[in-house]
Amino acid sequence: MGKYVTVSVKVSVELREKMKKYGIKPSDVLKKAIEESIKKEEIKRLKKEVDSIKQILDKISEEDIIRSVREDREQR
């Protein structure tokens, strides 16, 4: 199991009472929310990387790609 750290958050008394009333565990909700936020950020950054790579690949002509593939096949 990995190492853990404590993260705390302040909520209103009213919100805390509602969580108790409905049996909601704040730790479960916070863990899930943090994981979802991280996934969204990772996806956003990966999309930026893909766009950057796409711009580079768009500069390579189809003929150059075909030639490179043929040369690679001939070397085998």
C-alpha distances in whole Angstrom, upper triangle without the diagonal:
4,7,9,13,16,18,21,24,28,29,33,34,35,32,30,32,32,28,29,32,30,27,25,21,21,18,18,21,19,16,18,21,19,17,21,22,20,21,25,25,23,26,29,28,28,31,33,32,33,36,37,36,39,41,41,42,44,46,46,49,49,52,49,46,49,50,47,46,49,49,46,47,50,48,46
4,6,10,13,16,19,22,26,28,31,32,34,31,29,32,32,28,29,32,30,27,25,21,21,17,17,20,18,15,17,19,17,16,19,20,18,19,23,22,21,24,26,25,26,29,30,29,31,34,34,34,37,39,39,39,42,44,44,47,47,50,48,45,47,49,46,45,48,48,45,46,49,47,46
4,7,10,13,17,20,23,26,29,30,32,29,27,30,31,27,28,31,30,27,25,21,20,16,17,20,17,15,18,19,17,16,20,20,18,20,23,23,22,25,27,26,27,30,31,30,32,35,35,35,38,40,40,41,44,46,46,49,49,52,50,47,50,51,48,47,51,50,47,49,52,50,48
4,7,10,13,16,20,22,26,27,29,26,24,27,27,24,25,28,27,24,21,18,16,13,14,17,14,12,15,17,14,14,18,18,17,19,22,21,21,24,26,25,27,30,31,30,33,35,35,36,38,40,41,42,44,46,47,50,50,53,51,48,51,52,49,49,52,52,49,51,54,52,51
4,7,10,13,17,19,23,24,27,24,22,25,26,23,24,27,26,24,21,17,15,12,15,16,13,12,16,16,14,15,18,18,17,20,22,21,22,25,26,25,27,30,31,31,33,35,35,36,39,41,41,42,45,47,48,51,51,54,52,49,52,54,51,50,54,54,51,53,56,54,53
4,6,10,13,16,20,21,23,20,18,22,23,20,21,24,24,21,19,15,13,10,13,14,12,11,15,15,13,15,18,18,17,20,22,22,23,26,27,27,29,31,32,32,35,37,37,38,41,42,43,44,46,48,50,53,53,56,54,52,55,56,53,53,57,56,54,55,59,57,56
4,7,10,13,17,19,21,18,16,20,21,18,20,23,22,20,17,14,11,9,12,13,9,10,13,13,11,14,16,15,15,19,20,20,21,24,25,25,27,29,30,31,33,35,35,37,39,40,41,43,45,47,48,51,52,55,53,51,54,55,52,52,56,56,53,55,58,57,56
4,7,10,13,15,17,15,13,17,18,16,17,21,21,19,16,13,10,9,13,13,10,11,15,14,12,16,18,17,18,21,22,21,23,26,26,27,29,31,32,33,35,37,37,39,41,42,44,45,47,49,51,54,54,58,56,53,56,58,55,55,59,59,56,58,62,60,59
4,6,10,12,14,12,11,15,16,14,16,19,19,18,15,13,9,10,13,12,9,12,14,13,12,16,17,16,18,21,21,21,24,26,26,27,29,31,31,33,35,36,37,39,41,42,44,45,47,49,51,53,54,58,56,54,57,59,56,56,60,60,57,59,62,61,60
4,7,9,12,10,9,13,14,13,15,18,19,18,16,14,11,13,15,14,12,15,17,15,16,19,20,19,21,24,24,24,27,29,28,30,32,34,34,36,38,39,40,42,44,45,46,48,49,51,53,56,57,60,59,57,60,62,59,59,63,63,61,62,66,65,64
4,7,8,6,7,10,11,10,13,15,16,16,13,13,10,13,15,13,12,16,17,15,16,20,20,19,22,24,24,25,28,29,29,31,33,34,35,37,39,40,41,43,44,45,47,49,50,52,54,57,58,61,60,57,60,63,60,60,64,64,62,63,67,66,65
4,5,5,6,9,10,11,13,14,16,16,15,15,13,16,18,16,15,19,20,18,20,23,23,22,25,28,27,28,31,32,32,34,36,37,38,40,42,42,44,46,47,48,50,52,53,55,57,60,60,64,63,60,63,66,63,63,67,67,65,67,70,69,68
4,5,5,6,9,10,11,12,14,15,14,15,13,16,19,17,17,21,22,21,22,25,26,25,28,30,30,31,34,35,35,37,39,40,41,43,45,46,47,49,50,52,54,55,56,58,60,63,63,67,66,63,66,69,66,66,70,70,68,69,73,72,71
4,5,5,6,9,10,10,12,14,13,15,14,17,19,17,18,21,22,20,23,26,25,25,28,30,30,31,34,35,35,37,39,40,41,43,45,45,47,49,50,51,54,55,55,58,60,62,63,66,65,63,66,68,66,65,69,70,68,69,73,72,71
4,5,5,6,9,10,11,12,11,12,10,14,15,13,14,18,18,17,19,22,22,22,25,26,26,27,30,31,31,34,36,36,37,40,41,42,44,46,46,48,50,51,52,55,57,59,59,63,62,59,62,65,62,62,66,66,64,65,69,68,67
4,5,5,6,9,10,10,9,10,9,12,14,13,13,17,18,17,19,22,22,22,25,27,27,28,31,32,33,35,37,38,39,41,42,43,45,47,48,49,52,53,54,56,58,60,61,64,63,61,63,66,63,63,66,67,64,66,69,69,67
4,5,5,6,9,10,10,12,12,15,16,15,17,20,20,20,22,25,25,26,28,30,30,32,34,35,36,38,40,41,42,44,45,46,48,50,51,52,55,56,56,59,61,63,64,67,66,63,66,69,66,65,69,70,67,69,72,71,70
4,5,5,6,8,8,11,11,15,15,14,16,19,19,18,21,23,23,24,27,28,28,30,32,33,34,36,38,38,40,42,43,44,46,48,49,50,53,53,54,57,59,61,61,65,64,61,64,66,64,63,67,68,65,67,70,70,68
4,5,5,6,5,7,8,11,12,10,13,15,16,16,18,20,20,22,24,25,26,28,30,31,32,34,36,36,38,40,41,42,44,46,47,49,51,51,52,55,57,59,59,63,62,59,61,64,62,61,64,65,63,64,67,67,65
4,6,5,6,8,9,13,13,13,15,18,18,19,21,23,24,25,27,29,29,31,33,34,35,37,39,40,41,43,44,46,48,49,50,52,54,55,56,59,60,62,62,66,65,62,64,67,65,63,67,68,65,66,70,69,68
4,6,8,11,12,16,16,15,18,20,20,21,23,25,25,27,29,30,31,33,35,36,37,39,40,41,43,45,46,47,49,51,51,53,55,56,57,60,61,63,63,67,66,63,66,68,66,65,68,70,67,68,72,71,69
4,6,9,11,14,14,13,16,18,18,18,21,23,22,24,27,27,28,30,32,33,34,36,38,38,40,42,43,44,47,48,48,51,53,53,54,57,58,60,60,64,63,60,62,65,63,62,65,66,64,65,68,68,66
4,6,9,12,11,12,14,16,16,17,20,21,22,24,26,27,28,30,31,32,34,36,37,38,40,42,42,44,46,47,48,50,52,53,54,57,58,60,60,63,62,59,62,64,62,61,64,65,62,63,67,66,65
4,6,9,8,8,11,13,13,14,16,18,18,20,22,23,24,26,28,29,30,32,33,34,36,38,39,40,42,44,45,47,49,49,50,53,54,57,57,60,59,56,58,61,59,57,61,62,59,60,64,63,62
4,5,6,7,9,10,11,13,15,16,17,19,20,22,23,25,26,28,29,31,32,34,35,37,38,40,41,43,44,46,48,48,49,52,53,56,56,59,58,55,58,60,57,56,60,61,58,59,63,62,60
4,5,5,6,8,10,10,12,14,15,16,18,20,21,22,24,26,27,28,30,32,33,35,36,37,39,40,42,44,45,46,48,50,52,54,54,58,56,54,56,59,56,55,59,60,57,58,62,61,59
4,6,5,6,9,10,10,12,14,15,16,18,20,21,22,24,26,27,28,30,32,33,34,36,38,39,40,42,44,44,46,49,50,53,53,56,54,52,54,57,54,53,57,57,54,56,59,58,57
4,6,5,6,9,10,11,12,14,16,17,18,20,21,23,24,26,27,29,31,32,33,35,36,37,39,41,42,43,45,47,48,51,51,54,53,50,52,55,52,51,55,55,52,54,57,56,55
4,6,5,6,9,10,11,12,14,15,17,18,20,21,23,24,26,27,29,30,32,33,35,36,37,39,41,42,43,46,47,50,50,53,52,49,52,54,52,51,54,55,52,54,57,56,55
4,5,5,6,8,10,10,12,14,15,16,18,20,21,23,24,26,27,29,30,32,33,35,36,38,39,40,42,44,46,48,49,52,50,48,51,53,50,50,53,54,51,53,56,55,54
4,6,5,6,9,10,11,12,14,15,16,18,20,21,22,24,26,27,28,30,32,33,34,36,38,39,40,43,44,47,47,50,48,46,48,51,48,47,51,51,48,50,53,52,51
4,5,5,6,9,10,11,12,14,15,17,18,20,21,23,25,26,27,29,30,31,33,35,36,37,38,41,42,45,45,48,47,44,46,49,46,45,49,50,47,48,52,51,50
4,5,5,6,9,10,11,12,14,15,17,18,20,21,23,25,26,27,29,30,31,33,35,36,37,40,41,44,44,47,46,44,46,49,46,45,49,50,47,49,52,52,51
4,5,5,6,9,10,11,12,14,15,17,18,20,21,23,24,26,27,29,30,32,34,34,36,38,40,43,43,46,45,42,45,47,45,44,48,48,46,47,51,50,49
4,5,5,6,9,10,11,12,14,15,16,18,20,21,22,24,26,27,28,30,32,32,34,37,38,40,41,44,42,40,42,45,42,41,45,45,43,44,48,47,46
4,5,5,6,9,10,11,12,14,15,17,19,20,21,23,24,26,27,29,31,31,32,35,36,39,39,42,41,39,41,44,41,40,44,45,42,44,47,47,46
4,5,5,6,9,10,11,12,14,15,17,19,20,21,23,25,26,27,29,30,31,34,36,38,39,42,41,38,41,43,41,41,44,45,43,44,48,47,46
4,5,5,6,9,10,11,12,14,15,17,18,20,21,22,24,26,27,28,30,32,34,37,37,40,39,36,39,41,39,38,42,42,40,42,45,44,43
4,5,5,6,9,10,10,12,14,15,16,18,20,21,22,24,26,26,28,31,32,34,34,38,36,34,37,39,36,36,39,40,38,39,43,42,41
4,5,5,6,9,10,11,13,14,15,17,19,20,21,23,25,25,27,29,31,33,34,37,36,33,36,39,36,36,40,41,38,40,43,43,42
4,5,5,6,9,10,11,12,14,15,17,19,20,21,23,24,26,28,30,33,33,37,35,33,36,38,36,35,39,40,38,40,43,42,42
4,5,5,6,9,10,11,12,14,15,16,18,20,21,22,24,26,28,30,31,34,33,30,33,35,33,32,36,37,34,36,39,39,38
4,5,5,6,9,10,10,12,14,15,16,18,20,21,22,25,26,28,29,32,31,28,31,34,31,31,35,35,33,35,38,38,37
4,6,5,6,9,10,11,13,14,15,17,19,20,21,24,25,28,29,32,31,29,32,34,32,32,36,36,34,36,40,39,39
4,5,5,6,9,10,11,12,14,16,17,18,20,22,24,27,28,31,29,27,31,32,30,30,34,34,32,35,38,37,37
4,5,5,6,9,10,10,12,14,15,16,18,20,22,24,25,28,27,24,27,29,27,27,31,31,29,31,34,34,34
4,5,5,6,9,10,10,12,14,15,16,19,20,23,23,27,26,24,27,29,27,27,31,31,30,32,35,35,35
4,5,5,6,9,10,11,13,14,15,17,19,22,24,27,25,24,27,29,27,27,31,32,30,32,35,35,35
4,5,5,6,8,10,11,12,14,16,18,21,22,25,23,21,25,26,24,24,28,28,27,29,32,32,32
4,5,5,6,9,10,10,12,14,16,18,19,22,21,19,22,24,22,22,26,27,25,27,30,30,30
4,5,5,6,9,10,10,13,15,17,19,22,21,19,23,25,23,24,27,28,27,29,32,32,32
4,5,5,7,9,10,12,14,17,19,22,20,19,22,24,22,23,26,27,26,28,31,31,31
4,5,5,6,9,10,11,15,16,19,17,15,19,20,18,19,23,23,22,25,27,27,28
4,5,5,6,9,10,13,14,17,16,14,18,20,18,19,22,23,22,25,27,27,28
4,6,5,7,9,12,14,17,16,15,19,20,19,20,24,24,24,26,29,29,30
4,5,6,7,11,13,16,13,13,17,18,16,18,21,21,21,24,26,26,27
4,5,5,8,10,13,11,10,14,15,14,15,18,19,18,21,23,23,25
4,5,7,9,12,12,11,14,16,16,17,20,21,21,23,25,26,27
4,6,9,12,10,11,14,15,15,17,19,20,20,23,25,25,27
4,7,8,7,7,11,11,11,13,16,16,17,19,21,22,23
4,5,5,7,9,10,11,13,15,16,17,19,20,22,24
4,5,5,6,9,10,11,12,14,15,17,18,20,22
4,5,5,6,9,10,11,12,14,15,16,18,20
4,5,5,6,9,10,10,12,14,15,17,19
4,5,5,6,9,10,11,12,14,16,17
4,5,5,6,9,10,11,12,14,16
4,5,5,6,9,10,11,12,15
4,5,5,6,9,10,11,13
4,5,5,6,9,10,11
4,5,5,6,9,10
4,5,5,6,9
4,5,5,7
4,5,5
4,5
4
